[in-house]
């Protein structure tokens, strides 16, 4: 269990670092790799581990964001990937923008950059996916 908690601290630190640099693919991929590795560590820590692939499939089936993170970690040619995309901001959404994004959008034709998960039917913001995956892992690891 101590090994799981140590790995969990690495994952949380990586998530905090990514949150401070939300356009960094490298920092996001570190979170992806650590989250994916945590699933393997959970398997190894199980009382009677039998089949890693079955365990991973079960975790994936029960946890949507974590499943997506596991697919990102697999890095399949036609699978999901991370990329920075410019997104247009509607004028009525300006009030909800953080000051930094507001300033960028003023000089960037009403658009801001976002790190997105692409290769899906609909692109998703990477930060939301990673936060949800970490929350799902938290419930599996049972750490505070």
Protein Blocks (a to p, Z undefined) as FASTA:
>chain_A
ZZmmmmmmmmmmmmmmmmmmmmbmklmmmmmmmmmmmmmmmmmmpmbdcblmlmmmmmmm
mmmklmmmmmmmnopaklccdddddddddfklmmmpcfklmmmmmmngopacddddehif
bdcdfklmmmmmmmmmmmmnopZZ
